[in-house]
Amino acid sequence: MINKLITLAKENNIDIEILTDECKEYEIEILNKKLQKFDINKELTYQIKAIYNGKMVVLDVENISNPDEIINTIINNANLLDNDNQNRLCDNDYKFSKDTSIKFDINRIKNELLELDDFRNKCPNIVNIESGFSYIEDKCSIDNSNHHMDDMYAYMRVGFFISAKKGDINKSVYFTIYDNKFDIVRIKDELEKYIKELELSLDATSIKTNKYNIILNNNVVYSILGSFTDAFYEKSIAMKLSPLTDKVGKKIFSDKITIVEEPLNDKFIVNEHFDSEGVLTYNKTIVDKGVFKLPLNTLEYSIKNNTKPTGNAGGTSNMHIVPGDKSYNELVKELDNGIIISECHSLHAGINYQTGDISLQSDGFLVENGKIVRALDMIILQTNFFDIFSNVIRVGNDLKEFSRAGSGVSLLLENITISGNID
């Protein structure tokens, strides 16, 4: 059917390209000791990119069984467009021959997740433990008249939502583990750590508003950097929607900060060999020792600005800050007296993506003499995109993958404003 659509498009003077995405997903959801969901889903989708009379049209469809209807939709949509944005179709070929599917025993995984309810029985303040397991296997291909590409990746994700209650105080925490295997030992270790922190948070208090030396945990750094991913794109910069407008080639962060994107680094769980436009990916340095070296782009802005396409039409893959040489515990000792920010809430509401201003309700811990002494809540991380990555004392070595898009490391920072409600 793909070849039929390509042939029909050519007969109508349309250059066409079809991105096929075939996704298989296993899902388990458990609440305490009860199985809530056990599903195997398969989804096949198509994204059609077409150029007609110099106008580019993109369609997302679930089937291509009616090519005549698709051709008519392309022509009608192109005739309605009034822009002349330049673009082109994929001009690469790529064949991925490795089978990256992961073998696992779904029933064993289900039973081991059910047994995690024992943590709730051991901890009287824990009310609920909700767990969810996903196995995602994705095959994608790109076809046009002259080229064919295909790729494959697979990974596992385990997520937990834990709620606790003490008197009138209710607290909860959510975290995920992203891996290429189901490691019950790792899962139990992380679950125990988060439950311990959650129980500490039941006695949390605020603090005085002041400037503090702080540690941002790796998950917080991942979330904040990920929230500003669009800022690194040529499109956002050209439209002046990025705090990095007019900053290409300039020093924007501490020289301790180097940001890379490594879609082909096989140390990471998923490798993506081309983007959704068929541009071959490559490992790249975006910020080198604080200097903004390389904006990311799509084909449209690569053509418009006469720059090399970076293979980021579908977003980033394995983007992260290059780790330092200090462990998380060593960062806590070096912090000595200060605050750990362990979680930030409502990132979409608390971040101004154009100015870089950040105001995020947060949870964390007070550190005195290199040791955690109590939990903190009702505090606000009041800072800026540039201050976070400029006021760096030390970069941790605790690089952790949180998604296909990227990873995080903990950062030790100085002179960051934390707003509290204690006079």
C-alpha positions, 0 to 999 in steps of 0.5 A: 500500500505504501508503494501504491500511495507513492506511485499515485502521488507521483502521478499527481505531481506530488513528492511524498514520503511516508513515516511508518511507526509500529509500536508494541507495548506491554502494560501492567498496573498494580495498586497495592496487592491488586492487579488493575491492568494487564494489556498488550497493545499494538499501534500502527500509525503513519505520518505523511510528508508531501510537497505539492506546488512548492507547499509542504503538507504533513498528515498524521493518519492511522491507515493508508488504505484509501490513497485517493482520499489522502492525495485529495487531502494533500492537494486541498491542504496545499491549496489553502496554505499561504506560506512558502517554507522550503523543505525537502524529503529524506535523501538518505538510506539506512538499514538497521539489522540488529534485533533490539527486542528484549526477552522477558517473562511478563508473568514473573514481572507481574508477580514481583511487582505484586510482592512489592506491597510488602513495603507498605506493610513494613511502613505504617505511614504508607497508604498506597503503592501504585506501580506500573510496568511498560515494555515498549518496542518500536519499529519505524521506517521512512519511504519515498520514491528514492530512499528507504530507512528503518530503525528499531529500539526497545526499552522498559519503564517502571513507574511508582506513585506512593502516598503516605499519611500522618495525622492530617498530613498527606504526601506523595511521590512519583518516580520512574526507572528506565532500563533495558531489563527488569532489575528487581534488586534495583527497583527495591533499592530505589523504592526503599530510598523514595519511601524513606524520603517520603516518610521524612517529608511527613514532618517537613517544615519551611525555611526563611527566604534567603540565598543558599548553596543548594544541590539539585538532584539529578531528576530535577536537573533533568526536568529543568534542562528538558523544559528548556530543550526548545530554547536550543533550537534554531526555530525558537532562536529565530522567532525570538522565543528563546532566552538563547536568542543572539547567544550562539557562540557566546558563553552562557553557562559556567565552564563546568557545564558541557551539554551533549546529545548522544543518540549513537552512544551505545552506553545508553538504553536506546539509540536512534539512528535517524530523526522523523525527517530521515536525517541521520543522527550523530553525537554532538556537543551543544554547549562546550564548557559554557559556550553555546556552540551548536543550535539544534534544527529541523530540515526547514531551518537547516535549509533556511539558515544554510546550516547542517541538519542536526537530526532533531526533528523528533526531539532530542535523544540522550541529551545530558550534561557531561558528568563530573567526578564527585558522587552524590554523597560527596556533593552533600558533604561539600555542600556542608550547610545548605539545601537539597532540592529533591523535587519540583512541581508544576514546571509548565506553570513555573517556568517562563520559557522566553525569559528563562525565569524559574519559580517552582514550588519544591520539596527538599532537605536541610543539610547541616554539617554535611548531613540531612537533618530534616525535610523541607516543603512550602519552599520555592526555587526562585532563580533563572535558567542562566543562574542555575547553570552558571552558579555551579560549584560542582557537577556530580557523576550520578548520571541517570537516564530518565527517558529516551530524550535525556538524562540528569546529573546532580549539581552543587550550586551557590547563591540560589534564592529559596523562598520560604514562609518562615519569618 
